[in-house]
Amino acid sequence: MSTGSRATPRACACRPPAPGCAPAPRTRRASATLLRSAIEEFEQTSTSTIDQATLYLELACAEYMSNDLDDAGRHAVACRNLLPQYGHVAGAEANLLLGRIYGAAGKTEEGRDHAAAVERWLQPLPDTRRSASHWYATAETMEQLGDTDGAIDAYQRALACAGL
């Protein structure tokens, strides 16, 4: 699945489940195993780097939701490293996820750095409603990490992208 088919950024949906709503550990392990198998298959074929990056990001989200922060961080970085320098939404999503991973690990300053880096990824993109959802996710993440000024700026950019 390409990132262009998503209505909301992956990082928005990539949150630990609420208590009582989490899938069984066996289900989480099975999902991660399937994603790892897909990565191995993709690495041995002529799959595009964008598709490979998307798969790494999906795996990072699954690991983050399972509280496997080390592997989640490693796979989010692998995603980002496969992408063009800036101007691709998956790079923004990877940085948002890294911000949340570092925040969950108690490394708030590193999390803020990743959340702030999202601007460089989103800046070249056109102001659309889809961009608005990414800016909104950025604002939420910055707010969670205690960067109030950055969150306000990102919320304002989200509103501007939405034409408000």
C-alpha positions as CSV (number, residue, x, y, z in Angstrom):
1,M,0.0,0.0,0.0
2,S,1.4,3.4,-0.9
3,T,1.4,6.3,1.4
4,G,-0.8,8.2,-1.1
5,S,-3.8,6.0,-0.3
6,R,-4.0,6.8,3.3
7,A,-6.5,9.4,4.5
8,T,-4.6,10.2,7.7
9,P,-0.9,9.9,8.6
10,R,0.2,6.6,9.9
11,A,1.7,8.3,13.0
12,C,-1.7,9.5,13.9
13,A,-3.0,6.0,14.1
14,C,0.2,4.6,15.6
15,R,-0.7,4.9,19.2
16,P,-0.5,2.3,21.9
17,P,-4.0,0.8,22.3
18,A,-6.2,1.7,25.2
19,P,-6.3,-0.7,28.2
20,G,-8.5,-3.6,27.5
21,C,-8.4,-2.9,23.7
22,A,-4.9,-4.3,22.9
23,P,-4.7,-7.3,20.7
24,A,-3.4,-10.5,22.3
25,P,0.4,-10.8,22.5
26,R,0.1,-13.8,20.2
27,T,-1.7,-11.7,17.6
28,R,0.9,-8.9,17.9
29,R,3.8,-11.3,17.5
30,A,2.1,-12.9,14.5
31,S,1.6,-9.6,12.8
32,A,5.2,-8.5,13.4
33,T,6.3,-11.9,12.0
34,L,4.3,-11.5,8.9
35,L,5.7,-8.0,8.3
36,R,9.3,-9.2,8.9
37,S,8.7,-11.9,6.3
38,A,7.3,-9.4,3.8
39,I,10.4,-7.2,4.4
40,E,12.7,-10.2,3.6
41,E,10.7,-10.9,0.4
42,F,10.7,-7.2,-0.6
43,E,14.5,-7.0,-0.1
44,Q,15.0,-9.9,-2.5
45,T,12.8,-8.5,-5.3
46,S,12.7,-5.4,-7.4
47,T,10.2,-3.7,-5.1
48,S,10.4,0.1,-5.1
49,T,12.2,1.7,-2.3
50,I,9.1,3.7,-1.4
51,D,7.2,0.4,-0.9
52,Q,10.1,-1.0,1.2
53,A,10.0,2.2,3.3
54,T,6.3,1.9,3.8
55,L,6.7,-1.7,5.0
56,Y,9.4,-0.7,7.4
57,L,7.1,2.1,8.7
58,E,4.2,-0.3,9.2
59,L,6.5,-2.7,11.1
60,A,7.8,0.2,13.2
61,C,4.1,1.1,14.1
62,A,3.3,-2.5,15.0
63,E,6.4,-2.7,17.2
64,Y,5.6,0.7,18.8
65,M,2.1,-0.4,19.7
66,S,3.6,-3.6,21.2
67,N,6.0,-1.4,23.3
68,D,9.0,-2.8,21.4
69,L,10.6,0.6,21.3
70,D,14.1,-0.4,20.3
71,D,13.0,-2.3,17.2
72,A,10.4,0.3,16.4
73,G,13.0,3.0,16.4
74,R,15.4,1.0,14.3
75,H,12.7,0.3,11.6
76,A,11.4,3.9,11.6
77,V,15.0,5.0,10.9
78,A,15.3,2.3,8.2
79,C,12.1,3.7,6.6
80,R,13.4,7.3,6.6
81,N,16.8,6.3,5.2
82,L,15.2,4.8,2.1
83,L,13.4,8.0,1.2
84,P,14.4,11.1,-0.7
85,Q,16.0,13.8,1.5
86,Y,12.7,15.8,2.0
87,G,9.3,16.3,0.5
88,H,7.9,12.8,1.1
89,V,5.1,12.2,3.5
90,A,6.5,8.9,4.8
91,G,9.6,10.7,6.0
92,A,7.4,13.0,8.0
93,E,5.5,10.0,9.4
94,A,8.7,8.2,10.3
95,N,9.9,11.3,12.2
96,L,6.6,11.7,14.0
97,L,6.8,8.0,15.0
98,L,10.4,8.5,16.2
99,G,9.2,11.5,18.2
100,R,6.6,9.3,19.9
101,I,9.0,6.4,20.4
102,Y,11.6,8.7,22.1
103,G,8.9,10.3,24.2
104,A,7.6,6.9,25.3
105,A,11.2,5.9,26.2
106,G,11.5,9.1,28.4
107,K,13.9,10.8,26.0
108,T,11.7,13.9,25.5
109,E,14.4,16.1,24.0
110,E,15.3,13.6,21.3
111,G,11.5,13.2,20.6
112,R,11.1,16.9,20.2
113,D,14.0,17.0,17.8
114,H,12.4,14.4,15.6
115,A,9.0,16.1,15.8
116,A,10.6,19.4,14.8
117,A,12.3,17.7,11.8
118,V,8.9,17.0,10.4
119,E,8.6,20.5,9.1
120,R,11.5,19.9,6.7
121,W,9.7,16.9,5.2
122,L,6.3,18.7,4.9
123,Q,7.4,22.1,3.8
124,P,7.9,21.2,0.1
125,L,4.5,19.6,-0.1
126,P,1.4,21.5,-1.3
127,D,-1.1,22.9,1.2
128,T,-3.9,20.4,1.0
129,R,-6.3,18.8,3.4
130,R,-4.0,15.8,3.4
131,S,-1.1,18.0,4.4
132,A,-3.4,19.5,7.1
133,S,-3.8,16.1,8.7
134,H,0.0,15.7,8.8
135,W,0.5,19.1,10.3
136,Y,-2.2,18.2,12.9
137,A,-0.4,15.0,13.8
138,T,2.8,16.9,14.1
139,A,1.1,19.4,16.4
140,E,-0.4,16.6,18.6
141,T,3.0,15.0,18.9
142,M,4.7,18.2,19.8
143,E,2.1,18.9,22.4
144,Q,2.6,15.4,23.9
145,L,6.3,16.1,24.1
146,G,5.8,19.5,25.8
147,D,6.7,21.7,22.9
148,T,3.8,24.1,23.2
149,D,5.2,26.8,20.8
150,G,6.0,24.2,18.2
151,A,2.6,22.7,18.6
152,I,0.9,26.1,18.2
153,D,2.8,26.7,15.0
154,A,1.9,23.3,13.6
155,Y,-1.8,23.7,14.5
156,Q,-1.8,27.0,12.7
157,R,-0.2,25.4,9.7
158,A,-2.8,22.6,9.7
159,L,-5.6,25.2,9.8
160,A,-4.0,27.2,6.9
161,C,-3.7,24.0,4.8
162,A,-7.4,23.3,5.5
163,G,-8.2,26.8,4.2
164,L,-9.2,28.1,7.7
